[in-house]
Amino acid sequence: MVSFYPVSVTEMNFNEKAKELVEKIKAYKHILICIKGSPDPDAVAAAFVLKVICEKHGIKATIDSPDPPSLPQNVKLIKDLHLPIHFKPLEEDVKKCDAYAVVDHQSVFVEGVTGAIPCAVHIDHHKPTAENIPVDFKIVMEDTGSASTIVTFLIKELGVQFEKKLWKRAATALYYGIQTDTDNFQQSYPLDMEALTFVTPYTDKVLLKTINHLPFPKETMEFLNLALQNQVIYKEWLISGVGFIDEKFRDNIAIIGDFLLKREDIFAVAIFCIVKKAKGLTLDASFRTSDDHLNLNRLIKELSKDGGARRYKGAFQVNLDYFFHTPDKEQLWEMVRETTVEALKKKIDEVAWGGIGQFFNRFKNKISSWFR
Ligand SMILES: [Mn+2]
């Protein structure tokens, strides 16, 4: 019988990789750790631990994130663990740094940073993207559920001596990073569980409990309601646009996606909105699927180059800054909504025809289950 579950196949020598990391970062004095996209728990935990590794080896490190955290639990995690993240444009700190790092993102390209200083470190768990930017140290593992898992193995191998309080902060952040990126451990790989076993004894259990029991904010319920009203069901996909969303509520589309995926007759969800920022607009789309044969990464890349996916989830963005001063917001939304729904339907049709190599696998899966 063919196993359809991708078991861990990476033969990663973490010991060698950890030594290589230290060797490479030692070439620099001050590393700018860039958080691209939403500062989710996995990204902030991995960035924090990378900063600790740098500092333990006498290298300064600054973590910058252009976007503020969006969900209440993420705000609380960063605040209560005193995670040293500056929420400001990435290019502002370039002058004082002589290299940069990217964690938890498939591309190391950072506007205003790439080209100005070299990329020293890239740590990620998404599907690799084709780009020609030199990176001194790279560890990209698709068979881990989080970047936090990778950095946990690196510190384990390095035997970094933490003071007790610092290690508690790091362990708690790593635990929550692994938890959220593996959908509460349901979609974890063996390596995630191994990393979790390593950090769990040191975590702040009270904080984790509080964060895990924060109720849905009322805004989330309002957006969920809108998503239900606007939903379009097409070939077992649920597509819904929720209109304009203020930047600080942006991550709600992912939460709504998780929730709507539980519906029995669908296997994929796409939720999108226009994010209102102080000086701009973006179309944000969030994808969820329960089918690990769906080549979500390719589907998304064909819709927008500014996006991508890993197993079960993905996202893309389209810059709409030019339309910031539109006199008719409703008309803009209608155009964006119709275009997005039509573009998605077209891609879903291509998937069904085998163009994106998903339907065939699902079909094959069904056949094989008849013969079991
Ligand atoms: Mn991640």
Residues whose N, C-alpha, C, O or C-beta is under 5 A from the ligand:
A	BS01	MN	D42 D104 G145 S146 A147 D181
